[in-house]
């Protein structure tokens, strides 16, 4: 007999009755606020074409590396799950997911998925091998309706703006289609891009030298000369800004920065675009380009995000067979105090620059990140990210950073997801956790409840809009 699926209205609130009552009142102030999603990896083609999402596996399993990395860790092959395997039967892939859903007990994926199942699709029995076909059929049937097309779901969940992430080598054709739909009155949804230059900034990125050729074609500059390379970045940044971008994003292995002289930079550029690249030169070039990008952001106003500290594609076999973003990225220890000093020495005092720092190394919250953001005008702290985008991770973030950086040196919440319906699910989690954290401060008489109510709105909505210039 299937077990019931119930979402408690008090989920994630404090267990102390007095604090829980405060959290309930605060949550009422923010539950219905629009969603601002300033950083993520949804596909702009969804909103341009507005086609059906397909079946349950294509919609909820295949885009979500949180889901399939857990299954892979238990020996379930990605081929069987239908990851880059068009021959797989999607119903059977979904059945594998259902039969092993117990593996997600206690994880944020379980929480997000249960929210999607109950709120979006109306299920009142738990997902399991026993209910696999029920879930597959209902979800797939609903996805075929107009109410579950991308634009309708965007409107249904009150998304005010969503940012996707593209490389300088992207022509942004899908964004052009969306802008035409906006201009023609066909659809009012705001979908913007963000400039992610890793393929042409990281000499260790696959195809780096060939990427510079494409970079030259799109920009009309000679990206094989250092002066032309910088001009190409300015050209593409301006194009991205014209297409709605308000931010850049940099996914470097470390937070290292450097401030090289013109001659040093030219010599380094010649080396990294030559026949072979040393690891030291690759790191130095990435470090130098972070400082260069900060200077460009000061010039053109694009907000700069740094997402360091991930050992990308740790599993070489998986990367060779399935490519990037398949659940094999692993957090590493990350230094910020020494690594960022060259950049901050040059631009950290510029209040006109917004530099948002993220981390996968929670040990740096109180020791490094909060003190840095609590001092430099240019710095803000991004929310708990990736492996720490969880109730416990969000609470740790607030408890470790607030006493030094406060709330207003942070930027609210962003979901950073590829799975569309996890956007409202994750924002709901963040709002509940923040309301619970604020409720404790009120209960301890460290803050008035009216202040907490204002803060709840800021953390849920206003800070993201302000930080990302939305």
C-alpha positions in Angstrom: 0.0 0.0 0.0 1.6 3.4 -1.0 2.4 5.7 1.9 0.9 9.2 1.9 2.9 12.2 0.7 2.3 15.2 3.0 4.1 18.5 3.0 3.9 20.0 6.5 3.1 23.7 6.5 5.7 24.0 9.3 8.5 22.2 7.5 12.0 23.6 8.2 10.7 25.9 10.9 12.2 25.8 14.4 10.9 23.1 16.7 10.7 25.6 19.6 7.0 26.7 19.7 7.6 30.4 20.3 10.2 30.6 17.5 8.0 28.5 15.2 5.1 31.0 15.7 7.4 33.9 14.8 8.7 32.0 11.7 5.2 31.4 10.6 4.4 35.1 10.7 7.6 36.1 8.9 7.0 33.5 6.2 3.6 34.9 5.5 5.3 38.1 4.5 7.5 36.4 1.9 5.8 33.2 0.7 4.0 35.0 -2.2 6.8 37.3 -3.3 8.0 37.0 -6.9 11.0 34.9 -7.6 14.2 36.6 -8.7 16.5 34.0 -10.1 19.7 35.9 -10.9 22.1 33.0 -11.5 21.3 29.6 -13.0 21.7 27.2 -15.8 18.3 26.6 -17.3 18.2 26.3 -21.1 17.0 29.5 -22.9 15.7 27.2 -25.7 12.9 26.2 -23.3 11.6 29.8 -23.2 12.3 30.6 -26.8 10.6 27.6 -28.3 8.1 27.0 -25.5 7.9 23.3 -26.5 6.7 20.5 -24.2 9.3 19.2 -21.8 8.6 15.7 -23.0 8.3 12.9 -20.4 8.9 12.6 -16.7 12.4 11.3 -17.0 13.4 14.0 -19.5 12.0 16.7 -17.3 12.9 15.8 -13.8 15.7 13.2 -13.9 18.0 14.0 -16.9 18.7 17.7 -16.2 19.4 17.1 -12.5 22.9 16.0 -11.6 21.9 16.0 -7.9 19.6 13.2 -8.7 21.7 11.0 -11.0 25.0 11.4 -9.1 23.4 9.7 -6.1 22.1 6.9 -8.2 25.5 6.6 -9.9 27.2 6.4 -6.5 25.1 3.3 -5.8 26.3 1.6 -9.0 23.4 2.5 -11.3 24.7 3.2 -14.8 24.0 6.6 -16.4 23.2 4.7 -19.6 20.3 2.9 -17.8 19.1 6.3 -16.5 19.0 7.6 -20.1 21.8 10.2 -19.6 23.1 10.8 -23.2 21.6 7.5 -24.1 18.7 7.9 -26.5 18.2 4.1 -26.7 17.1 3.9 -23.1 13.4 3.4 -22.4 12.4 6.6 -20.4 9.8 4.7 -18.4 12.4 2.1 -17.3 14.9 4.9 -16.4 12.2 6.5 -14.4 11.4 3.2 -12.7 15.1 2.9 -11.6 14.8 6.4 -10.1 11.6 5.4 -8.3 12.9 2.1 -7.0 15.9 3.8 -5.5 14.2 7.0 -4.3 14.8 5.9 -0.7 18.5 6.7 -1.3 17.6 10.4 -1.1 16.2 10.3 2.4 17.4 13.3 4.4 18.9 15.1 1.3 17.8 18.4 -0.2 17.0 16.6 -3.5 14.3 14.6 -1.6 12.8 17.8 -0.3 12.8 19.6 -3.6 11.4 16.6 -5.5 8.6 16.0 -2.9 7.6 19.7 -3.3 7.5 19.3 -7.0 5.5 16.1 -6.8 2.9 17.4 -4.4 2.7 21.1 -5.4 3.2 20.9 -9.1 1.6 17.6 -10.0 -0.8 17.0 -7.1 0.5 13.6 -5.8 -0.7 12.5 -2.4 1.2 9.2 -2.3 5.0 8.9 -2.0 7.2 8.2 -5.0 8.4 4.6 -5.0 8.8 1.6 -7.2 5.1 0.8 -6.4 3.9 4.2 -7.7 6.5 4.6 -10.5 4.0 4.1 -13.4 1.4 6.3 -11.7 3.9 9.1 -11.4 5.3 8.6 -14.9 2.0 8.7 -16.6 0.5 11.6 -14.7 3.6 13.8 -15.0 4.1 12.9 -18.7 0.4 13.6 -19.4 0.5 17.0 -17.7 3.7 17.9 -19.5 1.8 17.5 -22.8 -0.6 20.3 -21.8 -0.2 24.0 -22.4 -0.3 24.7 -18.6 3.1 22.8 -18.2 5.0 24.5 -21.1 8.0 26.5 -20.0 6.4 30.0 -20.3 3.3 28.9 -18.5 5.3 27.4 -15.6 7.4 30.6 -15.5 4.2 32.6 -15.0 2.6 30.1 -12.6 5.4 30.3 -10.1 5.7 34.1 -10.2 9.2 34.3 -11.7 10.0 37.9 -12.3 13.4 37.4 -13.9 15.6 34.5 -14.6 19.3 34.5 -15.8 20.7 31.7 -17.8 24.5 31.3 -18.3 26.2 31.3 -21.7 29.8 31.4 -23.0 31.2 34.1 -25.2 31.0 31.6 -28.0 27.2 31.5 -27.9 25.3 33.5 -30.4 22.4 34.0 -28.0 19.9 33.2 -30.7 17.4 31.8 -28.2 17.6 35.1 -26.2 16.9 37.0 -29.4 13.8 34.9 -29.9 12.7 35.6 -26.4 13.3 39.4 -26.8 11.2 39.3 -30.0 8.4 37.6 -28.1 8.6 40.3 -25.5 8.6 43.1 -28.0 5.7 41.6 -29.9 3.6 41.2 -26.8 3.6 37.4 -27.2 5.1 36.8 -23.8 6.2 39.2 -21.0 8.7 36.8 -19.2 12.1 38.3 -18.6 14.9 35.8 -19.4 18.4 37.3 -19.5 21.9 35.9 -20.1 25.1 36.0 -18.1 28.7 36.1 -19.5 30.7 33.0 -18.6 34.1 33.3 -20.3 35.7 30.1 -19.0 36.1 28.4 -22.4 38.3 31.4 -23.6 39.9 32.3 -20.2 41.0 28.9 -19.0 43.9 27.5 -21.0 43.1 24.0 -19.6 39.5 24.1 -20.9 39.1 21.6 -23.7 39.6 23.1 -27.1 41.0 26.4 -25.7 43.0 27.4 -28.7 40.3 26.5 -31.1 37.8 28.4 -29.0 39.9 31.5 -29.6 39.3 31.1 -33.3 35.6 31.1 -32.8 36.0 34.0 -30.3 37.7 36.0 -33.1 35.0 35.2 -35.6 32.2 36.3 -33.3 33.9 39.5 -32.0 35.6 40.6 -35.3 38.9 40.9 -33.3 42.1 38.9 -33.5 41.9 36.9 -30.3 45.3 35.4 -30.9 47.0 38.7 -30.1 46.7 39.9 -26.5 45.3 43.3 -27.5 42.8 41.7 -29.8 41.9 39.2 -27.2 41.0 41.9 -24.7 39.1 43.8 -27.3 37.2 40.6 -28.1 36.1 40.3 -24.5 34.9 43.9 -24.5 33.0 43.3 -27.7 31.3 40.2 -26.5 30.5 41.7 -23.0 28.8 44.6 -24.7 26.8 42.2 -26.9 25.7 40.2 -23.9 24.7 43.4 -22.1 22.6 44.4 -25.1 20.9 41.0 -24.8 20.0 41.7 -21.1 23.1 40.5 -19.2 23.7 42.2 -15.9 26.5 39.9 -14.7 29.5 37.8 -15.5 30.4 34.5 -13.9 33.8 32.8 -13.5 34.1 29.2 -12.5 37.9 28.9 -11.8 39.5 26.1 -9.9 40.8 28.6 -7.3 40.2 32.2 -6.3 43.8 33.2 -7.3 44.2 36.7 -8.8 47.2 38.5 -10.2 47.9 42.0 -11.5 50.6 41.6 -14.2 52.2 44.4 -16.1 51.4 44.8 -19.8 54.6 43.2 -20.9 54.2 40.3 -18.4 50.7 39.7 -19.6 51.6 39.7 -23.3 54.4 37.2 -22.6 52.1 35.0 -20.6 49.4 35.1 -23.3 52.0 34.0 -25.9 52.9 31.0 -23.8 49.3 29.9 -23.0 48.3 30.2 -26.7 51.4 28.3 -27.8 51.8 24.6 -28.3 51.8 23.4 -24.7 50.6 25.0 -21.5 52.1 24.4 -18.0 49.8 24.1 -15.1 51.5 27.1 -13.5 51.0 29.3 -16.5 47.4 28.2 -16.8 46.8 29.2 -13.2 48.6 32.5 -13.6 46.6 33.4 -16.7 43.3 32.6 -15.0 44.4 34.7 -12.0 45.4 37.6 -14.2 42.2 37.5 -16.2 40.1 37.7 -13.0 41.7 41.0 -12.3 41.3 42.1 -15.9 37.6 41.1 -15.8 37.1 43.1 -12.6 38.5 46.2 -14.4 36.1 45.6 -17.3 33.2 45.2 -14.9 34.1 48.6 -13.4 34.0 50.0 -16.9 30.8 48.4 -18.2 28.8 47.9 -14.9 28.4 44.1 -15.2 28.3 42.4 -11.8 31.1 39.9 -11.3 30.6 36.5 -9.8 33.4 34.1 -8.8 32.5 30.5 -8.2 35.9 28.8 -7.3 37.0 25.7 -5.5 35.5 22.9 -7.5 37.8 20.1 -8.9 35.9 19.8 -12.2 35.4 16.4 -13.8 37.2 14.5 -11.1 36.2 11.2 -12.7 38.2 11.0 -16.0 36.3 7.9 -17.3 32.9 9.6 -16.7 34.1 12.8 -18.4 35.4 10.9 -21.4 32.1 9.0 -21.8 29.5 11.6 -20.7 31.2 15.0 -20.7 30.9 17.9 -18.3 28.4 18.4 -15.5 27.6 14.8 -14.8 28.0 14.9 -11.0 31.8 14.3 -10.7 32.8 17.8 -9.6 34.2 17.8 -6.1 34.8 20.7 -3.6 38.4 21.6 -2.7 39.9 23.8 0.1 40.0 27.4 -1.1 42.1 30.4 0.0 40.6 33.8 -0.4 42.6 36.2 1.8 45.9 35.8 -0.1 44.4 34.7 -3.4 42.2 37.8 -3.8 44.6 40.4 -2.5 46.0 41.4 -5.9 42.5 42.1 -7.3 41.3 43.8 -4.1 44.4 45.9 -3.9 43.5 47.3 -7.3 39.7 47.4 -7.2 38.4 46.4 -3.8 37.8 49.9 -2.7 35.6 50.7 -5.7 32.0 51.0 -4.5 30.9 51.1 -8.1 32.1 47.5 -8.6 30.1 44.6 -7.3 32.0 41.4 -6.9 30.1 38.4 -5.5 32.0 35.6 -3.9 30.9 32.0 -3.5 32.6 29.1 -1.8 32.4 25.3 -1.6 34.8 25.5 1.4 32.6 26.3 4.4 35.6 26.6 6.7 36.3 29.9 5.0 33.0 31.5 5.9 33.9 33.0 9.3 37.7 33.0 8.9 38.0 34.7 5.4 34.8 35.5 3.5 32.8 37.3 6.1 35.7 39.5 7.2 36.6 40.4 3.6 33.0 41.2 2.7 32.6 43.1 6.0 35.4 45.4 4.9 35.8 45.9 1.1 33.1 48.0 -0.5 33.3 46.0 -3.7 32.6 42.6 -2.1 29.4 40.8 -1.4 28.8 37.2 -0.4 26.8 34.8 -2.5 24.5 32.4 -0.8 25.3 28.8 0.3 26.2 27.1 -3.0 25.9 23.8 -4.6 26.8 21.1 -2.1 25.7 23.5 0.7 22.5 24.5 -0.9 20.6 22.7 1.8 18.8 23.5 5.0 21.9 22.8 7.1 24.2 24.6 4.7 21.9 27.7 4.7 21.8 27.8 8.4 25.6 27.4 8.7 26.1 30.2 6.2 23.9 32.6 8.2 25.4 31.7 11.6 29.0 31.9 10.4 28.8 35.1 8.4 26.1 37.4 9.9 28.1 38.5 13.0 30.9 39.9 10.8 29.4 40.7 7.4 25.8 41.3 8.5 22.9 40.6 6.2 23.4 43.5 3.8 26.8 42.4 2.6 25.0 39.3 1.2 22.9 39.0 -2.0 19.8 37.1 -1.0 19.3 33.7 -2.7 20.0 32.2 -6.1 19.1 28.7 -7.1 21.9 27.9 -9.6 20.0 25.0 -11.1 19.4 23.2 -14.4 16.1 21.6 -13.2 13.3 24.1 -13.8 10.8 23.2 -11.1 13.5 23.0 -8.5 13.6 26.8 -8.8 10.4 27.5 -6.9 11.1 24.6 -4.6 14.6 25.9 -3.7 13.4 29.5 -3.2 10.7 28.2 -0.8 13.4 26.3 1.2 15.6 29.4 1.4 12.7 31.6 2.6 11.7 29.1 5.3 15.3 28.8 6.5 15.8 32.5 6.6 12.5 33.0 8.5 13.6 30.4 11.0 17.0 32.1 11.5 15.4 35.5 12.0 12.8 34.0 14.3 15.6 32.9 16.7 17.0 36.5 16.7 13.6 37.9 17.6 13.0 35.3 20.3 16.4 36.1 21.8 15.5 39.8 21.8 18.4 40.6 19.4 16.0 42.1 16.9 12.4 43.4 16.8 9.9 41.4 14.8 9.2 44.3 12.5 12.9 44.4 11.6 12.9 40.7 11.0 9.9 41.1 8.7 11.7 43.8 6.6 14.8 41.6 6.5 12.8 38.6 5.4 11.6 40.5 2.4 15.1 41.8 1.7 16.6 38.3 1.8 13.9 36.8 -0.3 13.6 39.5 -2.9 15.2 43.0 -2.6 18.9 42.1 -2.1 19.1 39.9 -5.2 17.4 42.6 -7.3 19.8 45.3 -6.0 23.0 43.2 -6.2 22.4 42.0 -9.7 21.1 45.3 -10.9 17.7 43.8 -11.8 
